[in-house]
Amino acid sequence: MRKALAATLLLLVAGVGARAEIFEQILVKINGDIFTKSDLEQRQVAALRQKGQQFDLKSDAGNSALRKALDEVTPQIVLDVVDETLLTQRGKELGYKLADDQFKSIVESIKKENKIETDEQLQGALKSENMTMADLRRNLEKTVIIQRVQQNEVMGKIGVTDDEARRYYETHLNEFTTAPTVTLREILIAVQTDARGINAAADETAKAKAEEVRRRVTAGGENFERVAAEVSDSASKANGGLIGPFSVNDMSPDVRKMIEGMKPGDVTPVIRDQKRGYQVLKLETKSESQTMPFDQARAQISERVFTDKRKLEYQKYLEKLRAQAIIEWKNPDIKKAFDEGLKQQQAALTQ
């Protein structure tokens, strides 16, 4: 129970635990709000726990791996700290807060998800994470405030015009185009193997049988379904060899090329399936490639364009908050980590 609750709390509050009431090293001030060494260490521990990473600190290799892991997670942590602080400050300026009934509702959801029946059990689980109900409320309030700022200051002001939707549709037609699909019937003649693998004589025997089967369903005029039920070594024999439908893009290039030139009712030459044996395929049905009309695709387009715009507009909003803020770096390594976080963020947006 405690492990499950710990995971829930990590997701909700980004691993921020109780603040120690001692004087400690300040790493950065953001419009007067401080971020300390203890705060950083708590977030680092939470980040490594979410990744499921553990280290043997009794060995040089373990310590080296830990330092490398911390170097990887710290830039994003520091960037998140600055942005979360600025968003929280902005939300408080706008009068946002976590109401009592809202807090109670969230707590009840946490208890239900983690099968916690009483407040005492919840407090015990929190204590195991070095947290109190006051810590939980403070962190939940921060999360709620940030979400409201994002919604009201950024997302609520984003729209997708018809021109934008049309441009996206025309430049991403492949996203709204389905590949041709086919339904086939198969007859499989398996190649018998022994302890040494495939025997050449057995392979020739299977191939000859497959050729004879193909002759029966083409020149011989026998019913493909009936022959499949009689001689096929595939489980599909129970259904007259019927397989599919599936996209032609999921076929091997050689089979796809063969199918493209066929019409329903045509039978392929004998095909060697390297894993199973020899196949004879009959094309039952084929659907052509189809492109969804713009009007039908409009809702999907709006969602995709909105997602792209949201990322860009949200970053612009954060950049504005950072530019207006007074950020006092007290540790050069933390400033360096912040700059690296910005660099990584920009690379991800560009990609």
C-alpha positions in Angstrom: 0.0 0.0 0.0 2.7 2.4 0.9 4.7 1.7 -2.3 1.5 2.4 -4.4 0.8 5.6 -2.5 4.4 6.7 -2.9 4.1 6.3 -6.6 0.9 8.3 -6.7 2.5 11.1 -4.7 5.5 11.2 -6.9 3.3 11.8 -9.9 1.2 14.4 -8.2 3.9 16.5 -6.6 7.0 15.7 -8.6 8.6 14.1 -5.6 8.7 17.2 -3.4 8.6 16.2 0.3 8.5 18.0 3.6 10.8 21.0 4.1 13.4 20.7 6.9 13.1 23.6 9.3 16.8 24.3 9.3 19.1 26.8 7.7 20.6 25.4 4.5 22.2 26.3 1.2 20.1 28.4 -1.1 20.7 27.5 -4.8 18.5 30.0 -6.5 15.9 32.7 -5.6 13.0 33.2 -8.0 11.2 36.5 -7.3 12.2 36.0 -3.7 11.1 32.3 -3.4 14.0 30.1 -2.6 15.1 26.7 -3.8 17.5 24.9 -1.6 20.0 22.1 -1.7 17.6 19.8 0.2 14.8 20.6 -2.2 17.1 19.6 -5.1 18.2 16.4 -3.4 14.6 15.4 -2.8 13.7 16.0 -6.4 16.7 14.1 -7.6 15.8 11.1 -5.4 12.2 11.2 -6.7 13.4 11.4 -10.3 15.7 8.4 -9.9 13.0 6.4 -8.1 10.5 7.1 -11.0 13.1 5.7 -13.4 13.5 2.7 -11.2 17.3 3.3 -10.9 19.3 1.9 -8.0 23.1 2.1 -7.4 25.6 0.2 -5.4 27.3 3.1 -3.5 29.9 0.7 -2.0 31.7 0.5 -5.4 33.4 3.1 -7.6 31.3 1.9 -10.5 28.1 2.5 -8.6 29.1 6.0 -7.5 30.1 6.8 -11.1 26.8 5.6 -12.4 25.0 7.7 -9.8 26.9 10.8 -10.7 26.1 10.2 -14.4 22.4 9.6 -13.6 22.2 12.9 -11.6 23.9 14.8 -14.4 21.2 13.5 -16.7 18.1 14.4 -14.5 19.3 17.6 -12.9 18.9 20.0 -15.9 15.2 19.1 -16.3 14.7 19.3 -12.6 16.1 22.8 -12.3 14.2 24.0 -15.4 11.0 22.6 -13.9 11.6 24.3 -10.6 12.0 27.7 -12.2 8.9 27.3 -14.4 6.7 25.8 -11.7 7.6 28.6 -9.3 6.8 31.2 -11.9 3.5 29.6 -12.8 2.6 29.2 -9.2 3.4 32.9 -8.5 1.4 33.9 -11.5 -1.6 31.8 -10.3 -1.6 33.4 -6.9 -1.5 36.8 -8.5 -4.7 35.8 -10.3 -6.3 34.6 -7.1 -6.2 30.9 -7.8 -6.1 28.5 -4.8 -7.1 25.0 -3.8 -10.6 25.1 -2.1 -11.2 22.9 0.9 -13.8 20.7 -0.9 -11.5 20.3 -3.8 -8.7 19.1 -1.5 -11.0 16.7 0.2 -12.1 15.3 -3.1 -8.5 14.7 -4.3 -7.6 13.1 -1.0 -10.5 10.7 -1.3 -9.4 9.8 -4.8 -5.9 9.1 -3.5 -7.3 6.9 -0.7 -9.6 5.0 -3.1 -6.9 4.4 -5.7 -4.5 3.1 -3.0 -7.2 1.1 -1.0 -6.7 3.3 2.1 -9.7 3.2 4.3 -9.0 5.7 7.0 -7.3 9.1 7.4 -5.0 7.5 10.0 -3.7 5.0 7.4 -3.2 7.8 4.9 -1.2 9.8 7.5 0.9 6.8 8.2 1.7 6.3 4.6 2.6 10.0 4.2 4.8 9.7 7.2 6.8 6.9 5.5 7.5 9.4 2.7 8.5 12.1 5.2 5.3 14.1 4.4 2.4 15.5 6.4 -1.1 16.4 5.3 0.0 20.0 5.2 2.8 19.1 2.8 0.4 17.2 0.7 -2.0 20.1 0.5 0.7 22.6 -0.3 2.0 20.5 -3.2 -1.5 19.6 -4.5 -2.4 23.3 -4.4 0.7 24.1 -6.5 -0.3 21.5 -9.0 -3.9 22.8 -9.3 -2.8 26.4 -9.6 -0.3 25.5 -12.4 -3.0 23.6 -14.3 -5.4 26.6 -14.0 -2.7 29.0 -15.2 -2.0 26.7 -18.2 -5.6 26.4 -19.1 -6.7 30.1 -18.7 -3.5 31.9 -19.7 -2.5 29.6 -22.6 -4.7 26.8 -23.8 -8.0 28.8 -23.5 -6.6 31.4 -25.9 -5.6 28.9 -28.6 -7.8 28.3 -31.6 -7.4 26.6 -35.0 -8.6 28.4 -38.0 -10.0 26.8 -41.2 -6.9 28.0 -43.1 -4.6 26.4 -40.6 -6.6 23.1 -40.7 -6.6 23.1 -44.5 -2.9 23.7 -44.7 -2.3 20.8 -42.2 -4.6 18.5 -44.2 -2.9 19.2 -47.5 0.6 18.7 -46.2 -0.2 15.6 -44.2 -2.5 13.7 -46.5 -0.7 10.5 -45.7 -2.1 10.7 -42.1 -5.6 10.6 -43.4 -5.1 7.9 -46.1 -5.6 4.3 -45.4 -3.5 1.7 -47.3 -5.2 -1.0 -49.4 -6.3 -4.0 -47.5 -6.7 -7.6 -48.7 -8.3 -10.8 -47.6 -6.7 -14.0 -48.6 -7.0 -17.8 -48.4 -3.9 -19.9 -47.9 -2.8 -23.4 -48.2 0.3 -24.2 -46.3 2.5 -27.2 -46.9 4.9 -27.4 -43.9 8.4 -28.6 -44.3 9.2 -31.4 -41.9 12.3 -31.0 -39.8 14.4 -33.2 -37.6 17.0 -32.5 -34.8 19.5 -31.3 -37.5 17.0 -28.8 -38.9 15.4 -28.8 -42.4 16.2 -31.8 -44.5 16.8 -31.0 -48.2 14.8 -34.0 -49.3 11.9 -33.0 -47.1 12.0 -29.5 -48.5 11.8 -30.8 -52.1 8.9 -33.1 -51.1 7.0 -30.2 -49.6 7.6 -28.0 -52.6 6.4 -30.7 -55.0 3.3 -31.2 -52.9 2.6 -27.4 -52.9 3.0 -27.3 -56.7 0.5 -30.2 -57.1 -1.9 -28.4 -54.7 -1.6 -25.2 -56.9 -2.3 -27.3 -60.0 -5.4 -28.8 -58.4 -6.9 -25.3 -57.6 -6.0 -23.7 -60.9 -5.8 -26.0 -63.9 -7.7 -28.8 -62.0 -10.5 -26.4 -61.1 -11.0 -27.7 -57.6 -12.5 -25.6 -54.9 -9.7 -23.7 -53.0 -11.6 -23.8 -49.7 -12.1 -27.5 -49.9 -8.5 -28.3 -50.8 -7.3 -26.0 -48.0 -9.5 -27.9 -45.5 -8.1 -31.2 -46.8 -4.4 -30.6 -47.0 -3.3 -27.3 -45.4 -1.0 -27.5 -42.4 -2.1 -24.1 -41.2 -4.7 -23.5 -38.4 -6.6 -21.5 -41.0 -7.7 -24.8 -42.6 -10.6 -24.8 -40.2 -12.0 -21.7 -42.0 -11.2 -22.8 -45.5 -7.8 -21.1 -45.4 -9.3 -17.6 -44.8 -6.9 -15.0 -43.4 -7.1 -11.3 -43.1 -8.1 -8.6 -43.8 -4.8 -6.8 -43.3 -2.9 -3.9 -44.8 -0.7 -4.6 -47.8 1.9 -2.5 -46.0 2.2 -5.3 -43.5 3.2 -7.8 -46.1 6.7 -8.6 -47.2 7.8 -6.6 -50.3 7.8 -9.6 -52.6 4.3 -10.7 -51.6 3.0 -7.2 -51.7 4.3 -6.8 -55.3 2.7 -10.1 -56.2 -0.7 -9.2 -54.7 -0.8 -5.7 -56.3 -1.0 -7.3 -59.8 -3.8 -9.7 -58.9 -7.6 -9.5 -59.0 -10.0 -11.3 -56.7 -10.0 -15.1 -57.5 -6.4 -15.1 -58.7 -4.0 -17.6 -57.2 -0.3 -16.9 -56.5 2.6 -19.1 -57.5 4.0 -21.3 -54.8 5.7 -19.1 -52.2 8.5 -20.2 -49.8 7.8 -19.1 -46.3 11.2 -19.4 -44.6 9.6 -20.2 -41.2 6.8 -22.5 -42.1 7.1 -24.1 -45.5 5.4 -23.5 -48.9 2.3 -21.4 -49.4 -0.3 -21.0 -52.1 -2.5 -17.9 -51.7 -5.8 -16.9 -53.3 -6.9 -13.3 -53.3 -10.4 -13.1 -52.0 -11.0 -9.3 -51.7 -9.0 -6.1 -52.2 -9.9 -2.6 -51.1 -8.3 0.4 -52.7 -6.4 3.1 -50.8 -8.9 5.7 -49.4 -8.3 9.3 -48.2 -10.6 10.7 -45.6 -12.4 13.9 -46.8 -11.3 17.2 -45.1 -14.7 17.7 -43.5 -14.5 14.3 -41.8 -10.9 14.8 -40.8 -11.5 18.3 -39.4 -11.8 17.2 -35.7 -8.6 15.2 -35.9 -6.8 18.0 -37.6 -7.9 20.5 -35.0 -6.6 18.3 -32.2 -3.2 17.8 -33.8 -2.7 21.4 -34.8 -3.9 22.5 -31.3 -1.3 20.2 -29.7 1.5 21.7 -31.8 0.3 25.2 -31.1 -0.1 24.5 -27.4 3.5 23.4 -27.0 4.8 26.5 -28.8 2.5 29.0 -27.1 3.2 27.4 -23.7 6.9 27.9 -24.2 6.4 31.5 -25.3 4.4 32.1 -22.1 7.1 30.6 -20.0 9.8 32.6 -21.8 7.8 35.8 -21.0 7.5 34.8 -17.3 11.3 34.1 -17.2 12.1 37.4 -18.8 10.0 39.3 -16.3 11.3 37.5 -13.3 14.2 38.3 -11.0 16.2 35.1 -10.8 19.2 35.2 -8.5 21.6 32.2 -9.0 23.5 31.4 -5.9 25.3 28.4 -7.4 27.0 28.4 -10.8 26.5 24.7 -11.3 22.8 25.1 -10.9 22.7 27.9 -13.4 24.7 25.7 -15.8 22.1 22.9 -15.3 19.3 25.4 -16.0 20.9 26.5 -19.2 21.4 22.9 -20.3 17.7 22.2 -19.5 16.7 25.1 -21.8 19.0 23.8 -24.5 17.4 20.3 -24.3 13.9 21.7 -24.3 14.6 23.8 -27.4 16.1 20.8 -29.2 13.0 18.7 -28.4 10.7 21.4 -29.7 12.7 21.8 -32.8 12.6 18.1 -33.4 
